[in-house]
């Protein structure tokens, strides 16, 4: 294959876009004809699936948020949505082969704890129908909705990881992004979560907020570390269309990069290991357990409006939007669906071999372990630098190196230090065997993950994303 010309990576914006999945839902289109779910899953490997449940509701819509969520819906809307989730779950269970097995469960949003305790219990009841009881389970929470009753329920129902969106401990910074949270409420929520004994507590923070200084960012990180979280996620602030910050857009790559480096140095000094540009894992974090799951190779079953499902060659979801009016309309359509509508994939994206290779490369490289060459060869019967020659530019820039894998167990906090750009080893070229069995980003490459993700996006996907009418 040959690559279509792309902009040189060296001149790409450092903060292009957060590539958390590939392709983005703005590349999805109507599938004609819709595909029955039983047909979708019939010939797929289903012995290691992930289950995701989406709750598209929040207390408020933060100024930076472009997630699929509705702020402050009426109680009857929430009730109808949970009812619809139950109907969808029953249809999807019937469509899956009997051999299907799940290895991970995540409940996200939005804010799952926006539901009352009864609603949360119903979510766990429907996931139990997929055999998800006892699996590693992650749930997203917010400071405002983390009541003692809900925390106790999450712990009793087997949640092993809770992730709380704090963003900042500075009330003025929170107000600047339309997030009227009180620091006292944040700290009380953290006390409840830590006291409940969840094996993994994650705290989300943002850098680049209006009015934020290096000192205030450090102060927020230090306050978060007081609860000894097993994980810390650090997100750069993005200004996106149809969000509350859109009119205040400005260029701030240098500022955000400086803040990112400051935060990384602070967390490293406290013993945290960067497993990606965003995620930092504490030395006291438990070793990951449970059945093995690989997002590059294994499928996902998504339940709810806005939830993504995928196999190797097909990704699908409901329609996607950002504005409150359009999000509400999509949720209303989801609630009104009958069993026949829940039983087909009608909106999504088909991945040919090139798109599958790009997805594999992107979701591997942006993690600390990098791209496993043996796994690539087994999956695609070829060499990554030949099948996706665009990757050579990473080596030429010193933003990636060939590295031989260490002997540390998966999930261990014992890791080989990430090479600096000056320590990179150039690809030998000429078809020679690469000096290692992995391709990993250097420190310089890792901090540019949000440039590398968009750069690896195919021209086809970029064209569909550019033609998506954002609403």
DASULKA-V39424 format. One record per backbone hydrogen bond with DSSP energy under -1.0 kcal/mol. NH is the residue of the N-H (numbers start at 0). CO is the residue of the C=O. Records with the same first field share a line. If there is no record, write none. Layout:
BEGIN
NH=CO / CO
END
This chain:
BEGIN
10=7
11=8
16=449
19=17
26=23
27=24
28=347
30=345
34=344
36=342
39=35
40=36
43=40
48=100
49=298
50=103
51=300
52=105
53=302
54=107
56=54
57=69
62=176
64=61
68=66
69=55
71=57
76=73
77=73
78=74
79=75
80=76
81=77
82=78
83=79
84=80
85=81
86=82
87=83
88=84
89=85
90=86
91=87
92=88
93=89
94=90
95=91
99=96
100=45
102=48
103=48
104=135
105=50
106=137
107=52
110=56
113=110
114=111
119=115
120=116
121=117
122=118
123=119
124=120
125=121
126=122
127=123
129=126
130=127
131=126
134=131
137=104
138=160
139=106
140=162
146=144
150=146
151=147
152=148
153=149
154=150
155=151
156=152
157=154
158=153
159=136
160=136
161=199
162=138
163=201
164=140
165=163 / 203
166=203
167=165
173=169
174=170
175=171
176=173
177=174
178=173
180=178
185=181
186=182
187=183
188=184
189=185
190=186
191=187
192=188
193=189
194=190
195=191
196=193
199=159
201=161
202=230
203=163
204=232
205=166
206=234
211=208
216=212
217=213
218=214
219=215
220=216
221=217
222=218
223=219
224=220
226=223
227=224
230=200
231=279
232=202
233=277
234=204
236=206
242=239
244=62
245=242
247=244
248=245
255=251
256=252
257=253
258=254
259=255
260=256
261=257
262=258
263=259
264=260
265=261
266=262
267=263
268=264
270=267
271=266
272=280
274=278
275=278
279=231
280=272
281=229
284=281
297=293
299=309
300=49
302=51
306=303
308=315
309=299
310=313
314=348
315=308
316=346
326=322
327=323
328=324
329=325
330=326
331=327
332=328
333=329
334=330
335=331
336=333
341=337
342=338
343=340
344=34
347=28
348=314
350=312
355=351
356=352
357=353
358=354
359=355
360=356
361=357
362=358
363=359
364=360
365=361
366=363
367=274
369=366
370=438
372=436
375=371
376=372
377=373
378=374
379=375
380=376
385=382
386=382
387=383
390=387
391=388
392=389
393=390
395=391
396=392
398=393
399=393
400=439
402=437
411=408
422=419
423=420
431=428
435=433
438=370
439=400
441=398
442=418
445=441
446=442
447=444
448=445
450=447
451=447
452=448
454=450
455=451
461=457
462=458
463=459
464=460
465=461
466=462
467=464
469=467
END
